[in-house]
Amino acid sequence: MTGEAGEVVLSKQDLREVTAFAAACAEAVLEVFEADQPDDSRPRDAIGAAWEFARGGERGKSLRDTAWAALRAAKGADTAAAREAAWAAMSAAGAAYLHPLAKATQVKHILGAGAHAARAAELLAGDDRAVGAEHVEHAVRRATPVVVDVLERFPAAPAGGGRVGELIRMLDAGLRP
């Protein structure tokens, strides 16, 4: 469903569904960050703000602030797995800001939290890519029909992005018919 050339029509409910999906993906690995940085609530706060929006709250300053705070928390993490978990939380709060532009890069707003969560899990397991693939499968099962419908309004995920980019493309391929 598209509007003018290059524009994707997105309702607030579409954004809420995408954000709920992203929050659930990030929440699955939140403990990875919290085990590394038990006194830092910033990723948890970002996921909480994402859930608040997904459940009917407004898209505003709290989402932006908690997303940026989770990004700063990632910089203070001691392990790569914890950094990825914090990035998943940042991506969950940022999912509410999916832009209505028919560009492949926007797919990262939909699938970024799931990809960062999968990367956190595989790093925690000694860089075991089978663990990442298993997390991708869980994310595919977690996606609602609305999330799939929104994803299908955008071009396929772009190339690049290292391992997280690969995981985004795996998620993308798993969700499209």
BELQUI-V732402 format. One record per backbone hydrogen bond with DSSP energy under -0.5 kcal/mol. CO is the residue of the C=O (numbers start at 1). NH is the residue of the N-H. If there is no record, write none. Layout:
# BELQUI-V732402
co->CO nh->NH
co->CO nh->NH
This chain:
# BELQUI-V732402
co->1 nh->9
co->4 nh->7
co->6 nh->102
co->7 nh->3
co->8 nh->10
co->11 nh->15
co->12 nh->16
co->13 nh->17
co->14 nh->18
co->15 nh->19
co->16 nh->20
co->17 nh->21
co->18 nh->22
co->19 nh->23
co->20 nh->24
co->21 nh->25
co->22 nh->26
co->23 nh->27
co->24 nh->28
co->26 nh->29
co->27 nh->30
co->29 nh->32
co->29 nh->33
co->30 nh->33
co->30 nh->34
co->31 nh->35
co->32 nh->36
co->33 nh->36
co->33 nh->37
co->37 nh->40
co->39 nh->41
co->41 nh->45
co->42 nh->46
co->43 nh->47
co->44 nh->48
co->45 nh->49
co->46 nh->50
co->47 nh->51
co->48 nh->52
co->49 nh->53
co->50 nh->54
co->51 nh->55
co->52 nh->57
co->53 nh->56
co->58 nh->60
co->60 nh->63
co->60 nh->64
co->61 nh->65
co->62 nh->66
co->63 nh->67
co->64 nh->68
co->65 nh->69
co->66 nh->70
co->67 nh->71
co->68 nh->72
co->69 nh->73
co->70 nh->74
co->71 nh->75
co->72 nh->76
co->73 nh->76
co->74 nh->77
co->79 nh->83
co->80 nh->84
co->81 nh->85
co->82 nh->86
co->83 nh->87
co->84 nh->88
co->85 nh->89
co->86 nh->90
co->87 nh->91
co->88 nh->92
co->89 nh->93
co->90 nh->94
co->91 nh->95
co->93 nh->96
co->94 nh->97
co->95 nh->98
co->99 nh->101
co->100 nh->8
co->101 nh->103
co->103 nh->106
co->104 nh->107
co->105 nh->108
co->106 nh->109
co->106 nh->110
co->107 nh->111
co->108 nh->112
co->111 nh->115
co->112 nh->116
co->113 nh->117
co->114 nh->118
co->115 nh->119
co->116 nh->120
co->117 nh->121
co->118 nh->122
co->119 nh->123
co->120 nh->124
co->121 nh->125
co->122 nh->127
co->122 nh->128
co->123 nh->126
co->127 nh->129
co->128 nh->131
co->128 nh->132
co->129 nh->133
co->130 nh->134
co->131 nh->135
co->132 nh->136
co->133 nh->137
co->134 nh->138
co->135 nh->139
co->136 nh->140
co->137 nh->141
co->138 nh->142
co->139 nh->143
co->144 nh->148
co->145 nh->149
co->146 nh->150
co->147 nh->151
co->148 nh->152
co->149 nh->153
co->150 nh->153
co->151 nh->154
co->161 nh->164
co->161 nh->165
co->162 nh->166
co->163 nh->167
co->164 nh->168
co->165 nh->169
co->166 nh->170
co->167 nh->171
co->168 nh->172
co->169 nh->173
co->170 nh->174
co->171 nh->175
co->172 nh->176
